[in-house]
Amino acid sequence: MLNKKIGGKVAGIIVVFLFLGGIVCFYPYYSTLKKQEMDWAKNNELMPNHSEITTEKLISDSIKTDCDYIRYLKDPKVSSLAKTIFNAGNWRLNSDTILSFLDSLSANDDDSRAFYFRVVTNSYKNADGFYSEALGITGKSYIERNTKEFVDYFIDKKCFSDKDLVTWENIVMLEFSILEGDRNDKSLLKAYIAILNKNAEGFNEKQKATLASFCNGLTQRWDEYFKKQYK
């Protein structure tokens, strides 16, 4: 009987030691998993709320997951301001940082251009003063020099929506409203569209249709501008 009691106590002690040993061994693994979970949550806070952007920001078409944005949102070298603008957050104009995003539209790193195209597109919402002028100049020039790349962003609406295309009509109008001044000269836009159409030689049907949609929308905004300017 005594041996059984002693044996039972020994077995109990062994179970306790095994339990404590398991905690000691498992804790580092648990800590690693917890850190990974927290890091993942932190990184994914940078990603936009797709349902919110779809209904409130870009209406029917939103930022799509098949566009390679996550690598830039996770990259610590990418400006926090760029990530904020990407997510349609609140931001203030900064002459040094914001202007660098415009330069990134034509960066040597082709892979980064789509990300900054999204950033610049979203930045129109808060465009004012010096940035408004810079955005108009750069936007007009970018489309003229990179017409194919521009229309390809809108093919099949994979990454950018029809509403984004309208935003770019407004961006270009920022520059044309300055160029036109008070000259009452509607030919300025015709010359620009002629350049874009010349650049479109060799485009496929989808590319031509997208460019035509952009040019038609731009012409409509040009006409509206003249009606208001010269009543």
C-alpha positions as CSV (number, residue, x, y, z in Angstrom):
1,M,0.0,0.0,0.0
2,L,2.8,2.4,1.0
3,N,4.7,1.6,-2.2
4,K,1.5,2.4,-4.2
5,K,1.2,5.8,-2.5
6,I,4.8,6.7,-3.1
7,G,4.5,5.6,-6.7
8,G,1.4,7.7,-7.1
9,K,3.2,10.8,-5.7
10,V,6.2,10.2,-7.9
11,A,4.0,9.9,-11.0
12,G,2.2,13.1,-10.0
13,I,5.5,15.0,-9.7
14,I,6.7,13.6,-13.0
15,V,3.4,14.9,-14.7
16,V,3.9,18.4,-13.1
17,F,7.6,18.5,-14.4
18,L,6.5,17.4,-17.8
19,F,3.8,20.1,-17.9
20,L,6.1,22.8,-16.8
21,G,8.8,21.6,-19.2
22,G,6.2,21.8,-22.0
23,I,5.4,25.4,-21.2
24,V,9.1,26.3,-21.1
25,C,9.7,24.6,-24.5
26,F,6.5,25.9,-26.1
27,Y,6.8,29.6,-24.9
28,P,9.5,30.6,-27.4
29,Y,7.5,29.1,-30.3
30,Y,4.4,30.8,-29.1
31,S,6.2,34.1,-28.8
32,T,7.5,33.8,-32.4
33,L,4.0,33.0,-33.7
34,K,2.5,36.0,-31.8
35,K,5.2,38.3,-33.2
36,Q,4.5,37.1,-36.7
37,E,0.8,37.6,-36.1
38,M,1.4,41.2,-34.9
39,D,3.8,41.9,-37.8
40,W,1.2,40.6,-40.3
41,A,-1.5,42.8,-38.8
42,K,0.7,45.9,-38.8
43,N,1.6,45.3,-42.5
44,N,-1.9,44.7,-43.5
45,E,-3.1,47.9,-41.9
46,L,-1.5,49.6,-45.0
47,M,-3.8,47.7,-47.3
48,P,-7.0,49.6,-48.3
49,N,-10.5,48.5,-47.3
50,H,-11.6,47.2,-50.6
51,S,-15.3,47.4,-49.8
52,E,-15.0,50.9,-48.6
53,I,-13.0,52.1,-51.6
54,T,-15.4,50.3,-54.0
55,T,-18.5,52.1,-52.6
56,E,-17.1,55.4,-51.5
57,K,-13.9,56.1,-53.4
58,L,-14.0,54.5,-56.8
59,I,-17.7,53.5,-57.0
60,S,-18.0,50.3,-59.1
61,D,-14.4,49.5,-59.8
62,S,-11.8,49.4,-57.1
63,I,-8.1,48.7,-56.5
64,K,-7.8,45.0,-57.4
65,T,-5.7,42.4,-55.7
66,D,-4.0,41.2,-58.9
67,C,-2.1,44.5,-59.1
68,D,1.3,44.2,-57.4
69,Y,0.8,46.9,-54.7
70,I,1.5,44.9,-51.5
71,R,5.2,44.9,-52.1
72,Y,5.3,48.7,-52.0
73,L,3.0,49.0,-49.1
74,K,5.2,46.7,-47.1
75,D,8.4,48.3,-48.2
76,P,9.8,50.6,-45.4
77,K,11.7,52.6,-48.1
78,V,8.4,53.8,-49.6
79,S,7.2,57.1,-48.2
80,S,4.5,56.9,-45.5
81,L,2.9,59.8,-47.4
82,A,2.6,57.7,-50.5
83,K,1.0,54.9,-48.6
84,T,-1.5,57.3,-47.0
85,I,-2.4,58.8,-50.3
86,F,-2.7,55.3,-51.8
87,N,-5.2,54.5,-49.0
88,A,-7.1,57.7,-49.7
89,G,-6.2,58.9,-46.2
90,N,-5.8,62.5,-45.0
91,W,-2.6,64.2,-45.9
92,R,-1.1,67.7,-46.3
93,L,0.9,69.1,-49.2
94,N,4.7,68.7,-48.8
95,S,6.7,70.3,-51.6
96,D,9.6,68.0,-51.5
97,T,7.9,64.6,-51.0
98,I,4.7,65.1,-53.1
99,L,6.6,66.3,-56.1
100,S,8.8,63.2,-56.1
101,F,5.7,61.1,-56.7
102,L,5.2,62.9,-60.0
103,D,8.7,62.0,-61.0
104,S,8.0,58.4,-60.2
105,L,5.5,58.2,-63.0
106,S,8.4,57.9,-65.4
107,A,10.8,56.1,-63.1
108,N,13.4,53.7,-64.6
109,D,11.8,51.0,-62.4
110,D,8.9,50.1,-64.6
111,D,7.4,47.9,-61.8
112,S,6.9,50.8,-59.5
113,R,5.1,53.0,-62.0
114,A,1.7,51.5,-61.5
115,F,1.9,52.0,-57.8
116,Y,2.8,55.6,-58.1
117,F,0.2,56.0,-60.9
118,R,-2.4,55.0,-58.2
119,V,-0.8,57.5,-55.7
120,V,-0.8,60.4,-58.2
121,T,-4.4,59.5,-59.3
122,N,-5.6,59.6,-55.6
123,S,-3.6,62.8,-55.0
124,Y,-5.9,64.8,-57.3
125,K,-8.5,65.0,-54.6
126,N,-6.3,67.3,-52.5
127,A,-4.5,69.0,-55.3
128,D,-4.1,72.8,-54.7
129,G,-1.7,75.6,-55.3
130,F,1.8,74.7,-56.4
131,Y,0.9,71.0,-56.5
132,S,-2.1,71.6,-58.6
133,E,0.0,73.3,-61.3
134,A,2.8,70.7,-61.1
135,L,0.2,67.8,-61.3
136,G,-1.4,69.4,-64.4
137,I,1.9,69.9,-66.2
138,T,3.3,66.5,-65.3
139,G,0.0,64.7,-66.1
140,K,-0.4,66.2,-69.5
141,S,3.2,65.5,-70.4
142,Y,3.1,62.0,-69.0
143,I,0.2,60.9,-71.2
144,E,1.7,62.5,-74.2
145,R,5.0,60.7,-73.8
146,N,3.6,57.4,-72.4
147,T,0.3,57.1,-74.2
148,K,0.4,53.3,-74.5
149,E,1.4,52.8,-70.9
150,F,-1.4,55.2,-69.8
151,V,-4.2,53.5,-71.7
152,D,-3.0,50.0,-70.7
153,Y,-3.6,50.9,-67.1
154,F,-7.3,51.0,-67.9
155,I,-7.6,47.9,-70.2
156,D,-10.1,45.4,-68.7
157,K,-10.3,47.6,-65.6
158,K,-7.9,45.4,-63.7
159,C,-6.2,48.1,-61.6
160,F,-7.9,51.4,-62.5
161,S,-11.5,52.2,-63.1
162,D,-13.5,54.5,-65.4
163,K,-13.7,56.9,-62.6
164,D,-9.9,57.0,-62.5
165,L,-10.0,57.8,-66.2
166,V,-12.2,60.8,-65.5
167,T,-9.8,61.9,-62.8
168,W,-7.1,62.0,-65.4
169,E,-9.2,64.1,-67.6
170,N,-9.5,66.5,-64.7
171,I,-5.7,66.4,-64.1
172,V,-5.0,67.3,-67.7
173,M,-7.5,70.1,-67.6
174,L,-5.5,71.6,-64.7
175,E,-2.8,72.4,-67.2
176,F,-5.0,73.4,-70.2
177,S,-7.0,75.9,-68.1
178,I,-3.7,77.6,-67.4
179,L,-2.4,77.3,-71.0
180,E,-5.6,78.7,-72.4
181,G,-5.7,81.7,-70.0
182,D,-8.1,84.3,-71.5
183,R,-7.2,83.6,-75.2
184,N,-10.5,81.9,-76.0
185,D,-8.5,79.4,-78.1
186,K,-10.2,76.0,-78.3
187,S,-7.6,74.7,-80.8
188,L,-5.1,73.9,-78.0
189,L,-6.9,70.7,-77.0
190,K,-7.3,69.6,-80.7
191,A,-3.6,69.8,-81.2
192,Y,-3.0,67.7,-78.0
193,I,-5.5,65.0,-79.0
194,A,-3.9,64.9,-82.5
195,I,-0.6,64.0,-80.8
196,L,-2.2,61.3,-78.8
197,N,-3.9,59.8,-81.8
198,K,-0.6,59.8,-83.7
199,N,0.9,58.0,-80.8
200,A,-1.9,55.4,-81.0
201,E,-0.8,54.1,-84.4
202,G,-0.4,50.4,-84.0
203,F,-2.7,50.2,-81.0
204,N,-5.1,47.3,-80.7
205,E,-8.8,47.8,-80.6
206,K,-9.0,47.9,-76.8
207,Q,-6.2,50.5,-76.5
208,K,-7.8,52.6,-79.2
209,A,-11.2,52.5,-77.5
210,T,-9.7,53.5,-74.2
211,L,-7.9,56.4,-75.7
212,A,-11.0,57.5,-77.6
213,S,-13.0,57.4,-74.3
214,F,-10.3,59.5,-72.6
215,C,-10.2,62.0,-75.5
216,N,-14.0,62.3,-75.7
217,G,-14.2,62.9,-72.0
218,L,-11.4,65.5,-72.1
219,T,-13.2,67.3,-75.0
220,Q,-16.4,67.4,-73.0
221,R,-14.6,68.9,-70.1
222,W,-12.9,71.4,-72.4
223,D,-16.3,72.5,-73.8
224,E,-17.7,72.8,-70.3
225,Y,-14.7,75.0,-69.3
226,F,-15.3,77.3,-72.2
227,K,-19.0,77.6,-71.5
228,K,-18.2,78.8,-67.9
229,Q,-15.3,80.9,-68.9
230,Y,-16.9,82.8,-71.8
231,K,-20.6,83.1,-70.9
